[in-house]
Amino acid sequence: LQRMRTLALQSANGTNADSERTAIQEETDQLSLEIQRIGEQTSFGGTLHLLDGSLGNKDENGKNKDNDVSFQVGSHSDQTVTASFSDLTFGGLVNYVAGKKEVASGDTIDFGKSVALENGKQTAVLRTITTADKDGLNGTKMAADITVINSKGDGVEKKASAAAKLSISMTSQANAQAAVKVLDAMISHVDSERVDFASETASMTQQNVIQQAATSVLSQANSSTQIALSLLG
């Protein structure tokens, strides 16, 4: 993500020619697919996927009601820690940043009161990576839904699109400038997940120290009893 942010800053420079932005876009697409691949393939035991948003507590219908997972870390029933596993695929990160449930190719991410860039709103365009791109881009596909407002304007229709591989567009100076803000939010989200992991690790360490201290006190108490009995004996 940091590399993608650097590329966005480079593309936002007005001195770039079209060929230079094309090269920047190609690297951005490669990085997008790599994020997607890591998110989809990182697993425990080959079956529990850790980063695609599927891991967590289930409701009565077997669907995720949250992304929290409890781990037993001690020998007693209350010695557990809980960690949250969000969707850290590329599509999941884009969904998080956009605050939307559906993201489609060519859709825009609206930041509301952000600095105006295009049409009074700061937006970032998503780009479809097709098989017409370079060979290295023929990677994993992800599904995307398109949300369409009907002609009367009184309702919303949802239409499933073909599976799409998405990337952030840096083909124009305005898109690249907007992408910086998108990537900042994505990086912040990933960093917050790391902080959560550190917090849970600290909690586990604290519980272990308490358990070891209690065991030590109990051991000392037993030792004192044995000493007293040996004196009496």
N, C-alpha and C positions, 0 to 999 in steps of 0.2 A: 504494500500500500504506500509506503514511503517513496518507493521508486516511481509508482504511478503519479504521486503528487509532484515529484520532481519533473516528470514528463509533462504534466499539466502546466507547470510554471514555464517550461521551455516553449510549449506550444502557444501559451498566452502572449509570448513576445511577438510584437507586430512585424518584426523583420523576417519572420519565417516565410519561406516559399511553400507552395503547395506540396512539392516533393518532400520537403523536410517534415511537414505535418503528416504526410502519408506514412513516413518511416516511424514517426512517433506513435501514430495510431496502430501500426502493426505490432509494436512492442507492447502497447497498452492492451491489445487484444490477447497477446500471449500471456501477459500477467493475469488478466481476468480469468482465462481458462485455467491457469495454474492454481489460483485461489479456489476456483470451483472444484478442481480435481482434489485438492487437499481436503476441502470441506466434505466432499462426498465419500472419499476413500479412507479417511482416518477412522479407525474402528478398534474395538476391544474384542479380541477373540474372533475377528472376522465377521461378526454378526451385529454387535451393538455399535452403531455409528455415532460418534461423539460430537461432530460439528455440523451436522446437517439439520438440526432442530428436531430430530425424531426421538431423541433420548429424553425421558422424563416421566413424571407420574401420568397415568392414564385414567380417563373417566370410564363410566360403565359401558361405553360403546367402543372402548379400546383406542380412543383418540387422546392426543396430548391435552391435558388441562393446564399444565405448566411444564417448565423445563428443569424442574428440581429433581435431583437424584440424591438419596441418602446413602452414606457409606458407613458400615460398621467398622469402627477403628479400635474398639476396646473389647474387653471380655465381659462387660456388663451391658444390660439392655439399653441404657441411656447414653452410651458412649458412641455417638454417631456424629458425623459432620454432613452438611448438605451443600452440594455444589449445583450451580445452574449452568446448563449447556444450551446456549443460544444457537440459532442458525448462522453459522459463520461461513457459509458458501457465498460466492459473489452475489447471487440473486438475493440471498437472505440479508446481506449487508445493505444492498440497494433498497430492499423493502424497508429495513429498519430506518435508513436515512430518510426515505421518502414519507414514512409514516402511512404507507398504503398497503393494502392487501394484494393488489394486483399491479404488476409492472409489466409493460409490454415494450417490445422494440419500437423505438421512435417516440415513446412516451416521454414526458418531462417531469422533473422533480421540482416542486415549487416550495420555495423557502419563505413565502409570504412577505414579511416586512424586511427582507434582506435588501442589500444594495441593488438598485435597478440595473439590469444589463440589457434584457430584451423584453419589449412589451411591458415595461414597468415591473417585471418580476425576474428574480435570479433563478434560472433554470439550468438543468444539465440534461443533455440528450443522451438516451441510451441507443446503442447501435447493435444491429444484428450481425453476428459473425456467421457467414454462410460458407458452404463448401466451395464456393468460388474463391475464397481467400486462400492464402498459402497453405501448403500441406500440413504444416505444424499446427494449424488452427482446427484441424478436424478432430476435436476432442469430445468430451462429454456434452450432451445436450441437456437443457433444463426447460421445463414447461413454463409457459407464460400465458396468463389470461388477459384478454382485452376488455376493458370496461367502456361501453358505448352508451352515450346519452341518446335517447330516441328522438325522432324528428319533432315530436310535440314538446319536448323538454320537460315532461312530467314524470319521467321515470328513467331507470337505468337498466340496460341489458348487459349481461355478461356473456361473452363469446370466447370459447377456448380457441387459442391460436395453435398453430403447429409448434412443435418443440423448438425452442430457440436458444442460441448461445449468445449471451449479452455482454456488452462492454460499454464503457463510458466513451462518448464521442469527443475527440479532441481535434476534429477536422476544421474548426474555426477558432478564431481568437476568443470570441464570446463564450463558446462552449468550453474551451479550455479554462477560462477564468472561472466559470461556474463550477467546473469539475474540481477545482481546488477546495471549494467549500464542501462539496460532497465527500471528497476523500478525507478532509479533516474530520468530518462527523464519523466516517467509517473507522478511521484510526482511533478516534476517541472511544468508540464502542468496543473495539478489540482490546484497547488498553484497559477499559473498565472490567472486561472479562478476566484479564490477567490479575487485576487487583482483587477481584472476588476470589480467585484461586489462592492468592497469597493470604487473604483473610481466613479462608477455611483451613489452610495449612497451619496458620498460627493458632487457630482454635484447637486443631487436633494436637499440636504440640503442647498447648496449655493443659488439655485433658490428660495427656500422657504424663506430664510432670505431676499433676495432682494425684494420679493413680500411683505413680512411683513413690511419692511422698507418703501416701496412705499405707502402702505396702511396707515402707521402711519403718514407719511408726509402729505398725502392728508387729513387725519383726523384733523391734527393740522391746516392745511390751512382753512378748513371749520369752525373749532372752532374759529379762529381769526376773520373770517368774521362775525360770529354770535355775538361775543363780541363787534365789532365795531358797528354793527346795533343796539345792545341793548343800547349803549351809546348815539347814535343819537336819539333813540326812547324815 
